[in-house]
């Protein structure tokens, strides 16, 4: 059993990668674990590169900043791969042996060279259309980050569904003050729904369905639980 799971989230501005890392960290705390999340981005605008990092473990965590050697890498948008819209190049740089790569895409994005490199490190790759799942269940692509949260939790079991439910209630159900683009995204999501209760229910439904799909994939691949 690992003492620490390091997760790097690479996406584009407006996709909620920063919010996703914070929700994961909050959920870990509610499960009685230690966690730290932090963002890394330049211009706060839509479609600009954005990264966030989430560290979760059974012991107190002191290190912050850029996460160079992740156990799990999450790719929120195809352009992170196809157009190299990432602060980390190549996007899978530093991934540990036996790690997991989670890609939100409706098509195959990895080159043969990418596949060979990842296979040599025994990295498992889970590609799923998180955006379509979010639109189908929540009615908006703004909940794609919820689908990504469900996927990483379903594969790694690093946080529970119960703790995620509590975390999103705290994040979206109460008055939460964030800065810059993160605050703008949160407000855009809230305006999409007439009631906060509906927002919470649809976000959690997206997480739960994604969790179930990813957990089934992990079981079929016989992946070991991260934490």
URNORQUI-V969553 format. One record per residue. SS is DSSP state (2 for helix, 1 for strand, 0 for the rest). Layout:
ss->{SS	SS}
//
This chain:
ss->{0	0	0	1	1	1	1	1	1	1	1	1	0	0	0	0	2	2	2	2	2	2	2	2	2	2	2	2	2	2	0	0	0	1	1	1	1	1	1	1	1	0	0	0	0	0	0	0	1	1	1	1	1	1	1	1	1	0	0	0	0	0	0	0	0	0	0	0	0	0	0	1	1	1	1	0	0	0	2	2	2	2	0	0	0	0	0	0	0	0	0	0	0	0	0	0	0	0	0	1	1	1	1	1	0	0	0	0	0	0	0	2	2	2	2	2	2	2	2	2	0	0	0	1	1	1	1	1	0	2	2	2	2	2	2	2	2	2	0	0	2	2	2	2	2	2	2	2	2	2	2	2	2	2	2	2	0	0	0	0	2	2	2	2	2	2	2	2	2	2	2	2	2	0	0	0	0	0	0	2	2	2	2	2	2	2	2	2	2	2	2	2	0	0	0	2	2	2	2	2	2	2	2	2	2	2	2	2	2	2	2	2	2	2	2	2	2	2	2	2	0	0	0	0	0	0	0}
//
